[in-house]
């Protein structure tokens, strides 16, 4: 009997010990919520940094593309203007019905530039092939401007029309030509009876994000050929 009493007492202690044992370690709801908040904060910082880097790379790419287009256009304009045939003074040493010169006036959508160019690099204007060249702007359906180049292989007394037109560039905000005579201010219109001493070109292009980017160049007008 004494043995049975000891067995019952030992079993009771064992059962009590199981009921009062320490529970297994774990996370509370508050700890889980705090960890999730910290994780969300860290992920927000990472995403913001990645988004900023991506946008920066995109802007650099767009800016580079626009800069290349602007540089190529500026080089074309300077090359054509350097071949311009302009009589020096009121008269001409060559009797002709052709209207030589450099004319810049206001068109419907902006400035309109017309001039005669020599297709010869020899400097012999009297025997060189001549061509009428013009640049003008047209408004497109997006509200921006297109730049067109006019080429007339049969120049005549009307230097401002004729020939064929080629589309050079889209998404132009503005294109401005400025001319300077000796010791004078820059002007936007030019009548082609004399050489300008310098020409300034201001170009504003629109990138794919419809943001404006400005470019400008200024050069002495050494290319005007006299005859």
Order of alpha helices (4+ residues) and beta strands (2+ residues): alpha-alpha-beta-beta-beta-beta-beta-beta-beta
